[in-house]
Amino acid sequence: MMRAIDKVNHCQNMQQVRDGVNALDDILVPLLVERSGYMTQAARVKNDENLVRDEARIQAIIDRVRPMAQAQGGNPDLIERIYRAMMECYIDYEHQELARLRAEGLQPQGREGEQA
Ligand SMILES: O=C(O)C(=O)C[C@]1(C(=O)O)C=C[C@@H](O)C=C1
């Protein structure tokens, strides 16, 4: 298997470094956007502010991605830090999306049909 770390080109100057980073950002940004779409789905399915943050799931994700990072020749501590920071952003976004969906008419759990 070609590890991710083995795909990094040796660079002679910062232009080459930045070209490499830009090429990866072209791949990363659409994936981050797609991931954010699942936060909207989660907000609607959970439909409860108290369920947005899920510590057990956060730990399960960390436990899954650390060995993946290691297998790709990366630094698992770095990837864990990035994932924890990223998930905090997605948790904020999930709260934001739940508030937006509620403003658009999503009824709080168990209150379908209740008068405001
Ligand atoms: O799996 C969930 O419950 C989600 O809402 C997604 C997600 C994430 O993957 O970023 C976000 C918030 C939770 O704390 C756990 C994980």
The ligand as an ORCA input file, in Angstrom:
! r2SCAN-3c Opt
* xyz 0 1
  O     -22.336     11.237     15.432
  C     -22.961     12.205     15.885
  O     -23.764     12.086     16.842
  C     -22.782     13.542     15.304
  O     -23.574     14.420     15.575
  C     -21.612     13.801     14.450
  C     -20.380     14.286     15.251
  C     -19.211     14.376     14.267
  O     -18.894     13.316     13.691
  O     -18.646     15.454     14.076
  C     -20.718     15.602     15.853
  C     -21.194     15.717     17.127
  C     -21.129     14.610     18.127
  O     -20.482     15.067     19.301
  C     -20.440     13.423     17.587
  C     -20.042     13.299     16.305
*
